[in-house]
Amino acid sequence: MKSLHNPIVSSTSTWETTSNSNSNSSSTSSNTYNIPTVTETVQDQQSHKVTHSSLIRLQKLQSPTNSYLNDIIFIFLICSSQFITLASASQAILQMDSLSVWFKIPPTSTLQLGWVNASFAMTCGAFIILAGKLCDILNPRIIFISGYVWFSLWTLITGFASYVPKNMIFLYICRGCQGIGGALLFPSALILLNQYYTVPEPSPSQSQSKSPTTSAPSPSHDIEKNLSSDDDNDGDSSIADDSDIICTSKSIAFSLYGACAPLGIVIGGIFSAIFTQLATWPWNYWSMSIVTTLLSILSYFYVVVPIPVEKLDSNPNSLKNWKNFDFLGVILGISALILFGVSWDQATMYKFKTIHVYLTLLFSLVSFIAMIIWEYYFNNPIIPIRQIHPGTIKALLVVFFSYISFTQWLFYTWKLFTEVKDNSPILGSVKFIPLSVAGIISATFSILLIVKRVPVQIRLLAGASSFLLSHILLLTCKLDSSYWTYQFFSIISISIGLDISFPSATLLLTNGIPPEIQGICAALVGSVLNYGTAIGPPIAQTIIQYQCESCMSDPHDKKAFLKGIHIAGAVGVGCSGIAVLIGIYGTITEYSWKTKGFSKKCIK
């Protein structure tokens, strides 16, 4: 097995080289260069002007992560954050029936159980933007480890919500706080993964290596000279080769990260069903808290990545980083997202017939418009609206509507298994196993598409089409239909959509991004993704309430219950259909007939 970083090491690891025969130095031919440590290099970077590429290479060579085992552990920890977050999101959906019995919720009030899932996904989607900005200001490693610790703590507390009888409000609060941990993990994980596969940029010394110089040699100058010499000996192609290798490895890593989404949904659902059916539901959270605690400890020791020079120039704890922080933009953005989600969750119980639902929706829209105006004119906005390329907005909209339809499909497919088909929680969760298997295969296929340079616009359109097909199968399933004729192919199709759309949008918003906005760009993907999963089921449930209010009130009436599922499937067809239309529009408008290719810009 070859380390993912071996090509980089091999092209720059000859740190003890013989002196150049054309040099005027008085040293012997066997003279070697004494390479300073990373700390010494950083301390001398102002006086010797160490370039970005040389410092990155030095850090990679001397980093603790430069080993086979540490590479594997690092990628495992980063991917585990996606796995844990999605597992936590799915486990609540499978526990709703048990929670209604545990907390003695009457049948007429079961719609409020949607808050168990919505509170987690809503806070996760709303706070990701803030977490991404914190990653740009502070070290993303700190945010990542803090996210695991926070997640572990509130997962533990969520289990103790079972000791608060006849009141689920504390459970909703705990789930919301748990979602903040997921918000901290998402952008920091993407930034760490992106920095781990940093493509070395050509240094100025490489372009000037052939020019005579009269300056006295210095350690950093020797480093640059040696690197340039190595590049010249390789035919001036090592950096290009390194870039290709890193980009391929980075694409593989991001696809593996995306594959953990369906895997987390399935594994989380299975364990949730096992604990719920064979023990009690709090043990699902307590066991997850144990796992996340271990991951927190491992992350402290193994999550070590090269830090760009721009980060080293400033003190992460300095108050100057907070001087121009966009506090108003954060408040307006979080308020808009939370109020909008609350309005849809309340609409499932009260429809849009009560004044508080209307007011909540109105205030959310006002906050959102105010945030857009403020972000456009503010000098240091939390969301760089003026820099975002129109193609990026189209990609984010495709992901948003796709994942709205995904949670609608997941929620009502689970209802189909447990309520219409009368499957036990364990049997119902086992039926989702093809989602994880197909997810791994789809991730491999996604890697192939990326390696073959298939444009991101095409990949996003293919992902949205897979979501649409899954909802068509859910919409047309019959009461006596077999699992292998409808649900199986629906699960396969949705897994393709998950593992194509997410890595494509993530790579679009992380490749070639300046370090100062990498966090916020990664956060944009996570925000639209998680917020889409938050409001998907409430939107479908509200429309069901308007179309057939009594459809899903009596689980013994299978035909009426299936009718409600069909309505949800139709809503999913509408949401995923919008994603497909935006994908088609983006594919057409982003294609350049002049260059015979698609635009790869995500910022202006």
N, C-alpha and C positions, 0 to 999 in steps of 0.2 A: 504494500500500500504506500502510495506516495503522498507526502504532505502537500496540501493545497498551496503552501507558500514555498515549496522547494525551488520552483523555477525562478522566483525572485532571489532567493538565497544563492542559488547557483550562479546567477549572473552578476552578483555583487559580493560574494563571500570571499573572494581572494584579496583579503585585506593586507596580507604580507606579500608584497610584490617587489621584484627587483626594480631598481631605479631605471628610468628611461635612458637609453643609450645616447639620445640626442641632448640630454640635459647637461647644463654647464656646472652641475653640482660636483663638489669634490668628494662626495661619498663614494664608497666602493660599490662594485656591481652587485653585491649581495646585500646591500643595505635594505632595511625594511622600514615601513612607516609605522609609527606608534599611534594607534587609533585611540583617541580619548573616549571616555565613557559618555553615555547619553547626557548625564548631568553636567559634565564638563563642556560638552558640545553646546548644551542649552545656555550655560552661563556665558559662553564666548560667542554666542550667535550674533550679537550686535557688532562686536569688533571684527569678527571674521566673516560675517554675512553668510552663514550656512544656509543653503537653499532648502526649499520645501522637500525636494526629492531626496537629498542626501540625509536629512534628518529623519525622514520617514524610514529610509532604508536602515539607518543606524538603529532606530528604535525597534524595527522588526527583527534585526539580527540579535539584539540584546534583550528583547522582551521575553518574559517567562512563557509566553504562548508559542515560542518557536520550538515546538516538539509535536510529534504525532499525537500523543495522548492529550496534550493541552489544547490542540486544535479541535479535537473531537469534543472535549468537554466544553470548550467555549461555544461551539455551534450548538451543542446539546442544550446548554443553559439558555441561549438566546431563543432557540426554537421552543423550549419548554414554556417560555413566557406566553407564547401564542397558544400553546396547548392548554395551559392552565386557565387562561382567560376564557377561551371558548368552552372548555369543560364546565367552568363555573356558570357560564351563560346558559348552557343547555340543561344543566341539572335541575334548575328551577322549573323549567317547563314540564319535566317528567314528574315533579313532586306536587303539582297543584292539587290533584285529587286527594292525596294523602294529607296535604296541609289543610284542605277544607274540612276533613274529618278531625284532624288534630285540634284545630282552633274552633271547631264547631260552627263553621260558616253555613248559614242557611242556603238552600238552593237558589233563592232569589237574589243572593248577594255574591255568588261565586265569581262574577265578572271582576270584582275587586282583586281577585287573585292574580290578575295580569300584572299588578304592581310588583310582584315578586321578581319577574323577569325585567319589566320595564325600568324599575328603579336602578338595577345594575347597569343595563345597557345605556340608559339615559345619562347617568353621571359619567360613565366611561366615555361616551361620545362627547359630552359637554366639556369635560376637563382635559381632554387630550390636547386641545389647542394650547392651553396653559402649560401643560407638561412639555409640549414640544418647544415652547419658548424658553422654559427653564433649562432644557437641554442645550439650547443655543447660548445661554448665559453661563450656566454652570457646566461641570463635567457630566456628560451623559451616564458615565459609570455610576456616579453618586445617585442620580435619579433612578437608574435601573435597580440598584440594590435597595434603595429606599422603597421603590414600588413593591418589591418582593416582601420586604418586612411589613409594610403597611397592609398588603394583601393578606399575609399570613395572620396578622393580628385580628383584622376584621372578619376573616373567615372563621377564626376561633370564636369570636364574639357572636357571630351569626348563629352558630350552633346553640349557644346559650339562650337565644331568643325563644327556644321551646319552653323555657321556664317562666315566660311571661304569658299567662293563660288568657284566652279570649281577647287578645289584642295583637293584631298583626302589624301595627304601626311601627313597633320597635324592630320587627323583622325587616320591614321595608327600609328603615333607616340604615340598618346594618348592611343590607344588600347594596344600598346606594353608596355607602362608604367603601364597601368592597370593590365597587366599580371604579372608584378613584384610584385604587391600586392598579387595576387594569389599565387605566389611563396613563399612569406613570410608566408602566412597563412598555407600552406599545411604541411610542416614538423613540424612547431611549434604546430599545432593542434594535430598531431599524437603523438608527444612527451608528450604534456600535458595530452592527454588521456591515454597514457601508464603510466605516472607517477601517475596519479590519481588512477590507479589500480595496484600499486606497491605491489608485493608479499613480505611480510616480510621474511627476511632470518633468519635462526636459528642463534642466537647469541652465542658467545663463552661461555657466562655465563651459557647457558642452558646445554652445554656439560660438564661444570665444576661445575654445581650447587651442585652436591653431594660430591665434594671434600672439605675438611676442609680448612679454610682460617684464617689467623691471621691478615689480614689487617683491619684497622678501617673502619667501615661502612661510606659510603658517600651517598649523595642524588642519584647520578647516579647508585651507587651500589645497593641501595635500589630499584631503578626502575627495574634494571635487575633481582634482587632477586624476586621481586613481580611478574614480568612477568614470570619468570621461575616457580614460585610457582603456578601461574594460569595454566601454561601449564601442570605441573605435575598433578594438580587436575583434569584436563580434560583427563588424560590418555595419556599424551605426544602426543596428536593428534590435538591440536587446530591449530597449525601452518599449518599442512597438510590440515585440514579442511578449514582454512582461505585461503590457496593457491588455493584450488579447487574452493571456492566461488568466489575469486577475478578473477581467470582465466575465469570462466563462465561469470561473470559480464563484464569482459573486452572483451570477445568474442561478447557478446550482444552489447556492446557499439560500437565496431568496425564495426559490421554488420549494426547497425543503421547509423553510419557514411557513410558506403558504400551505404546504401539505399538512402541517400540524393543525390547521383549522378543522377539516373534516375528521381527522383523527381525534382531536380533543372533544368534538361534539359527540362522537360515538362512544369513546371510552368514558367520558364524563357521564353520558346517559346510562351506560351499562352499570357503572358503579352506583349511580344515583338510584337506579331501579333495584339493585341488589340490597343496598342499605335500607331503602324504603320498604321493600317487601319482606326481607328477612330479619331486619333489625328495626331501628328507628331513624327517621330522616336526619336528626342532628349529627349522627355519626358520619354522614357524607361530608359535612363541613369540617368536623374535627379531624378526620383523616386527611382531608386536603390541606388543612392547616399544618399538619405534621410534614407533609411533602413540601409545601412552599417554604417552611422553615429550613429544611435541608437544602433546598435550592438557594435560599438566601445566603447560607454559609458558604456553599460552593462558589456562588457568584463573587463573594468578597475576595476569594483567593484566585479565581481563574478568569474572571472577566477583566482582562487587561488588554488594551489596544493602543496603537500609536496615536498620539495626540497631535493634531496639526500645529504648525508654528503659530498660527493666529491665536490658538488657545494658550500657548505657552507665554505669549507676550503679556498676558494679564493675569492678575491674581483672581481666581474664581471666587474668593470670599470678599473681594473688594466691593465697597458700596457704590463705586462709580458705575458698575454694571446695572444698578437699579435706578440710576438717576433719571434716565429717560424711558423707564419701563411704562408700557401702555396699560396702566391700571384700569382706566375707563373702558378701553376696548375689551379687556378681559371681563369686566363686570357686565357690560352690555351683551357680549357674546354668550356667556354662560347663562345669563338671565333669559335671553331669547330662546336658547335651545331647551332649557328646562321648562319654561312656561309653555312652549309649543307642545312639548311632549306631555305635560300635565293636562293640557286642554284635550288632547286626543284620548288620553286614558280616562278622563272624566266623562268624555262623550260616550264611551262604551256603556256607562251606567245611566247617564242622564240625557244622552243624545245631545243635540244642540238646541235644547228646549229651555234651559235654565240660564240665568244671566251670568252666573260665575264662569260657565264654560265659554261664553262669548267674550267676556272681559279678559279671561286668561289668554285666549287666542289673540285678541286685539293687542294686549300689552306685549305679547311675544313678537308680533309683527312690527310694532312700533320700535321695540328694542333692536330688532334685526336691522331695520332701515337706518336707525340712528347709528348702529355699529358700522354699517357699510359707509355712511357719510364720514364718520369720524376716522375710520381706517384709511379712507382715501386721502384725507387732508393732513393727517397726523404725520410728523416727520419720521417717527420710529414705530410704525404700527406693528401689532402682534401678528397680523396677517398682511403680507405685502401685496395688497390688492393691485396696486399700479404695476407691479412686476409680473403678475401671473399672466401667462400666455393664454389666449382663448382656447387653445387645444387642451390645456390642462383642465379648464372648467368643464369642457365636454367630457373628458375622461372621468372626472370626479362625479359628474351627474350620472354617467353610465354605472359607476360603482354604487352610487347612492340608491338609485331605483332598483338595481339588481339585488342589493341586500335587503331592501324593503320587502321584495318578493320572496327572498330566501327564508326569512323568519316566518313569513306567512305560510310558506310551504312546510317548514319544519313543525310549526305549531299545529296546523290542521292535519298534517299527515299522522302526527302522533295521536290526535283525536280520532282519526280514522281507525288506527290500529286498536286503541284501547276502548273506545266507545262504540264504534260501529262493528268492528270485528271481534270485540270482547277478548282481546289479548291481555294477558297479565303484563305488569310493568317490565318484567325481565324479558318475556317473549317479544313485547313491542320494541324494546331497545335492541334486542338481538337482530331484529329485522333491519336495523340501520347499519349493520356491520358492512354491507357492500359499499356504504358511503366512504368508509375509511380505506378499504382495499382499492376501490376505484379512485379515491383521492390520491393515493400513492402513485398509481399508474398515470393519472392525469398530471401529477406533478412532473413525472418523467417526460411525459409528452410536452408539457409546458417548457421544460428545459430544452427539448429538441427544437421547439418553435423559436425560443430565444436565441439558441446557438445558430440556427439557420437564418437569423436576422429577419424573421417575420415581423412586420411593422406592428407596433403596439396598438394602433387603431384597429387592425384586423383581429388581433387577439382579444381585445375588449368586445368587439362585435360578436365574435364566436362565443365568448363567455356569456354575454347577455342572451344570445340565442339559446344557449343550453338552459338557462333559467326559464325562458319562455316555454320551451318544450316540456319541462317538468311540470309547469302549471297547467299546460294543456292536458297532460295525462291525469293530473289530479282532478281537473274539471270534468273529464269524461269517464272517470271510473264508476263502476256500477256496484250495487249492493252485494251481488254474488260474484263479483270479479275476483280472479285469482291474484295473489301477491305477485306472481311471476309474469303476469301479463301487463300490469299497470305500475304498481308501486316499485318493483325492482328496476324497471327501466327509468322510472322517474328519479330514483335515487342515483343511478349511474349518471344521468344527464346533469343533475344538480351538482354532483361532485366535479364534473368537468368544468362547469361554470365557476365554481369556487376556486379551483386551482389554476385557472387561466386568467381570470379577471384580477385577482388580488396581486400576484407577482408582477403582472404587466403594469398596473397603475403604480405600484410601489417603485419599480425600477424607473418608470418615467419621471417620478418626482424625487428621485435620489441621485440619478446620474448627472454629473456635471453641475451640481448645485454648489454655490459658494458656501463655505463652512458656516457663515453667520446666519444662514437661513435653512440649513439642512434639517434642523429639528422641526421647524414649523411646517416645512414641506412634507416631511414624514407624518406629522400630526394631521395634516389635511386628509390624507388617505384614511387614517384610523378614525378620524372624526365622522366623516361621511359614512364609513362602513358601520361603525358601532351605533351611530345615531339612526341609521337606516334600520338596523335590527331592532332598535328600541320602539320605533313608531309603526313598524310593519303590522304586527298583530292587532294593536288598537284600531288602526285604520280599517282593517278587514272586519273586525268585530263590530265596529260602529255601523258599517254598511250593512252587515248582516242584521243588525237591530232594526234598521230602517226597512229592509226588504222582507224579512221574515222574523219577527220578534220572538216568536215561540218555537223557532226551528230547533234551537240547541238547548232549550230549557228542560226537556224531558229526554234523558239518555236512553230510555226504553223505547222511544219512538225512533227506530232506526232510519226510516225513510226521511222523516223530517230532519233528523240530525245530518244525514248525508246531503240533504238539500242545502243546509247551512254551509257544509264543507264545499259544495259546488260553488256557492256564492263567493266564498273565500278564494277558491281557485280562479274564479272570473276576475276578482280584484287583483290577484297575482298576475294573471295574464295581462291586465291593464298596466300594472307597474313595470313588469319585465318588458312589455311591448314598448313602453316609453323609452326604456333603456336601449332597446334595439333600434328604435327610430333615431335616438341621439347618436348611437354608434354608427349608423349608416350616414347620418349627416356629417359626423366627424371624419369618417373615412373619406367622404367625397371632398370636403372642404380642406382637409389637411394634406391632400395629395397635390404635388406640384408637377405639372406637365413639363415644366422647364427642366427640372432636375430628374424627372422620372422616379421620384421617391416621395416618402412621407416626411412631414416635419417632425423633428425630434426635440423641439424646444418645449420647455415647460415654464420658463420664465422669460420675460422680455429683456 
